[in-house]
Amino acid sequence: MKRFGLLALALVMGGALAFAGGSKQQSSAAPAKAAFHIGIVTETVSQAEDDLRGAEELIRRYGRVSDGGMIQHITYPDNFMDQQEVFISQVSTLADDPLMKAIIVNNAIPGTAEAFKRVKEKRPDIICIAAEAHEDPLVIQQSADLATNADFVSRGYLIPWAAKQLGAKTFVHISFPRHMSYESLGLRRQIMEEACKDLGIRFVFVTAPDPTSDVGIAGAQQYILEQTPQWIQQYGKDTVFFCTNDAHTEPLLRQLFTYGGMFVEADLPSPLMGYPGALGLDLSAETGNFPAILKKVEEGVIAKGGSGKFGTWAFSYGYTQSAGWGEYAKRVVEGKAQLGNLADMWAALSEFTPGAKWNGAYYTDANTGIRARNHLLVYMDTYIMGSPGKYLPTTNQVIPEKYYAIKFAGN
């Protein structure tokens, strides 16, 4: 897989965060009537708050369609696996708006490929972006103009590498069969296991309830609360824990602060992912200001004795994917950016992540060796809270080629 140049926006060094707020302060006044509309489809607050807040930032900048603005935001059901047809209908109905010019789905859950297919049947001109695609790459690539993921290949190596830097002896991976059936998540797990072996770290896979199952989010979270102390007792405090589901993150962090253990970064990293709830923080005054959010979260982690043991991305991945790809789609429609142009993509993302380093690559299928020109994998440097160096040089690491050759073995 060819590597692409970094988006080098001057890496922040030292203890102070020397970059501006996570969103630029602009007038909230919407134009009298937008010339075109952009649809953004996200999960609810209970499943992925960051994704939703990114959509709200677009509304803050460009106004709601109902008020004459540009952005049409909808959320899909929490139990989306049982209501796929509802979700597909929600997305495809957006194409009935004659002014609709782009649709972004974040997270692009199963059913997104079919939804985009129906959108294209109605309106081939609508730009369809699948952010953090859950479906197999070859499936989503067929109907999306652009599919994106946190780089599940590179991070499969880099997260265990970061765990090694924190002094981890064991790496515990928490997930469930539905997630492990996705190529992006299942392949990353395989790479993590191989990387742990090469790095001299014990790899352990444990199964937890799926929040979309009958137990729901509350039941899945209760399981994590009950099991984490036992896992720490069994595997030790020099263990890094990783979970593939957002709803699992907060209860996991809560127990790690209480009983010990370490955490490199979330599946979809953000200082808002799990940390505020686990630390009991009120961040309403810091909404949208990620340097301020990170500062407050870091202070909370340090107060819990977690210095050097807990990490994140300095800016929310989910927030950036909603807001960044919405901004990118707007620029493409306006003729200010080109569809598929990497420089334009990095520029749109950097609108919401000043001071951070990105790296990325187009997805290459391990079976065929074919590189997809409409499927981008991205990642950012890992920020370790309470650590003197702050950032691990994640984006500077050279990842051994052997990991790109690992093929998805299935669930």
ABEGO torsion letter per residue (X at the ends): XBBBBBBBAGBBBEABBBBBBABBBBBABBBABBABBBBBBBBBAAABAAAAAAAAAAAAAAEBAAAGBABBBBBBBABAAAAAAAAAAAAAAAAABAABABBBBOBBBBGAAAAAAAAAAABAABBBBBBGBABBAAAAAAABABBBBBBAAAAAAAAAAAAAAAGBABBBBBBBAAAAABAAAAAAAAAAAAAAAAAGBBBBBBBBBBAABAAEAAAAAAAAAAAAAAAAAAAEAABBBBBABAAAAAAAAAAAAAAEEBBABBABBBAABGAAAAAGBBAAAABGBAAAAAAAAAAAAAAAGABGABBBBABBAAAAAAAAAAAAAAAAAAGABBBGBAAAAAAAAAAABBGBBBBBBBBBBAAAGBBBAABBBBBBBBBBBGBAAGBBBAAABBBBAAAAABBBAEX
